[in-house]
């Protein structure tokens, strides 16, 4: 686990422009290792959830490249960009197989949507963003600053858009520091537990349609943040029983919306073909500009997304357990269960947690639907 002495620090856009140590470039030897592992995996021909590391046998240099990438997300910048994956050589099916194989060396994959999928295709499939149940990954919309429901979110770029689709990242540690400077009176509001967020329909059937989670964690050693204004607004819009936002909560959201996209704090990057972006969800927030796609389906923007629990993750505050589940450092946690969890997935996460030597507890909701009714009765 990362120690408080080496934990991520606050940064501004100019810092990451000046010091590019968070950008890693694969060597020809490392790149070739992914090719050979994929060739083996194609011959084995196992379903993704049945695969083990031996089915995607990465040579040592390629393994170390992935370890360095994950380690970089837990250090100074909270993010990493790895360049040089040979995605231009792979069909869509081959890239999906190779990407899942990489994930077997980085952590435990988490389910990401109401269909309980473990790899999401980030491309415009005609979806809508700011509607009931809306998600951003299947639209061409610009996105609110947010973080994903995992220790590390990884995006592997297969094709870029005709125009737009630029990735925007900022340090939530720096965001916390700026709020302290401007409005220290709002810090208790940010750390309060009465923030309700919509699951956007991606919850397990036993869970309520929304959950509580503070925007800022209150651990003095390991900071964490979670916000997505779209989902906070959705909880207000779609569920009349949810307590209404207070005046100070509205002030908080407006203040965050002025800081996060500002040129001082927001760093923009173009993800190119063969790039893999990895973000530490607890200390970075990200968004995306809207994009225009090509007409030809074979040229349209396409990235693949993994949500990972990783063995060197930080601990989380107890207040975050309602959403995250296990808050122990390095544990298997996060994701959204959806409604299609299979026996194959349950077998996979138990087996993979042993491979990665990660604490694992079978999932069960901390707050069920009846529990939430009791919670609301106390407001």
Secondary structure, DSSP 8 states (H G I E B T S, - for coil): ---GGGS-----HHHHHH--TTEEE--HHHHHHHHHHHHHHHHH---GGG--GGGS---HHHHHHHHHHHHHHTSTTSEEEEE---GGGS-HHHHHHHHHHHHHHH-EE---STT--SSEEES--S--SSSTT--STTS-----SB--SSSEEEEEEEE--SEE--EEEEEHHHHHHHHHHH-GGGHHHHT-S--EEE-TT-S-TTB-SEEE--SB---SSS--B---HHHHHHHHHH-TTS----HHHHHHHHHHHHHTTSTTT-EEE---TTEEEEEETTTEEEEE--EE--SSGGGS-EEEEEEEE-TT-----GGGHHHHS--STT----S---S---HHHHHHHHHHHHHTT--------SSBHHHHHHHHHT-
